[in-house]
Amino acid sequence: MRTVIQSLTLYPRLSGFVTNLLQRLILKQVWKQKVVWDGFLKCAQRLTPQSLGVLIQLPAQQLQDAITICPEFREPMLEHAREIMEHQIGHVSQQVMDVLLGISPYSTTESSDLQIVSNYTEEAPMSSHMPVKIKLEKDADPPAITPTPATQGNE
């Protein structure tokens, strides 16, 4: 990671390539190697805001670890997650939103330190910009099969 950070410092145009590299490292579970994980976070710091989309893909526990090590990630990532939820509903998992809001089991934030931003309403769920629990496909009801004229004649 040291070489990647040095390359990025000398050649800032490599930011797209390095962002892609960070994304691939998540698939390799980069957090399992302490030195590489620290380099990953330093590289992500240098690439902010481009790295926010990559960091939000981390599992909840590793995201909490990243925010603990680099607390300056929390606010930009929370804003990024809200933008994603507004435009691409369901793209950010509830666990990741809980970490960003400081209400996850991995969080070290006390519940008394949290501030309520706004209340969720059924009429306008996205106007509150608060996370909305989306029904997952495995939890969804199976689609109802309705006969069409083409299938009715073949019976």
N, C-alpha and C positions, 0 to 999 in steps of 0.2 A: 504494500500500500504506500510505502514511502516513495517508491519510484513513481507511482501514479500521481501522488500529491505534488512531487517535484515537476513532473511533466505538465500537470495542470497549471502550476505556477508559471512555468516558462511559456506554455502554449495554451492560453485560455480558450482558444477555438476548439480544443479537445473536450469541452464540457459535455457535448452530446454523447461522445464516445464513452466518457467516464461515467455519465449517468446510466448508460446502458450496462456498463461493467458493474456498477453498484446493484442494478436490478438482478443481474445474473448471480451476484454473490449472495443475494437473499435466498435464491433457490438452492445454493450450496450450504445454507445455514451458517453464514459467516460469524454469527454470535458465539459459536462453539469454540472459536480460537480467539483468546483475549487480545492478543497483539493485533491481529487482523481486524477484529471488531473495533478496537480503538481507532485504527487507521481509517476504517469505513466511516466512522462517525466524524472524524476530522475532515475527510474528503466531502462528506455530505454537508458539513458546515460551510465549506468553501463554495459549494455549488448551490447553496440556498439562493433563490427559491426553486431552481430547477429540480433539486433533489426531494422536494416535498412529496411529489407523486410516487417516488420510490419508497421513501420512509413510511408512507401510509400503508404500504403493502406488507410491512413487517407484522409478524404475529403480535398479539396484544402484550404479552409478557416482555418481548424484546423491544417493542415500542415504548413501554414504560421504562425499561432500562435506558433506552436512548434519551428519553426526556429527562430522566434523573441525571444522566451524565451531561447532557446539553439542554438545560432548561429553556434556552432561547428558541428551541424548536416548537414548544407548545402552542404559542399564540399563532404563528404563521400556519402551522399544521391544522389547527382548529379552524381557522378561516378557510384554508384550502379544502378541508373536509366539508364544511358548510356549502362551499361553492359546488363541490361535486354532488352533494346531496340535492342541491337545488336544481342542477341541470341533468344529472344522471342518477335518478332515484335508485337507492339500494346498493350503490357501488361501494359504500363504506360500511363495514360490518358494525354491528352494535357494540361488540367488544372493543373495537378500535375507538369508537366515539366515546365509550365509557372511560378509556384511558386518557383521551385528550381532554375530557371534561373533568378528570380527576376523581372519578367515582368507581374505578375498577378495583378488584381484589388485589391487583398488583401495585396499586397506587399507595404512596406514602402520605398523601394529602389527607388531612382530617376533614370530615364532613362539615364541621363547623366553619372551616376556612372557605367553603364553596359559596358562590354567589349565584342566586337564581337569575338567569338572564331574561327569560320570559316564559309564559305558560303555553303549553300545547293546546291547540283547539282542533276539534274534528272538522270544522268548517274550512279552516285555512291552515292545514298542517305545515306547509312550507313557509308561510309568512312568519312563523315563530323562529325558523332556522334552527330548531332543536332537533335532535335525532329522532327519527321515527322508526319503530321496529317494523321491518318489512317481513311479510310472510314468505318463508323460503319455499322453493318448489317442492321439497320433500314433505313439507307440512301442508302444502296446498291441497285442496280438494281435487280429485281427478276430474278432468273435463267431461262434461256430459256428452254422450254420443247421440246425435240427432240424425235420424234417417233422412237422406236426401232422395230426390226423385230417381236418381240413377241407381241407388242401392235398393230402393223399394221394389223395383221391377225385377230384380235378379233373385228374389227370394222365392 
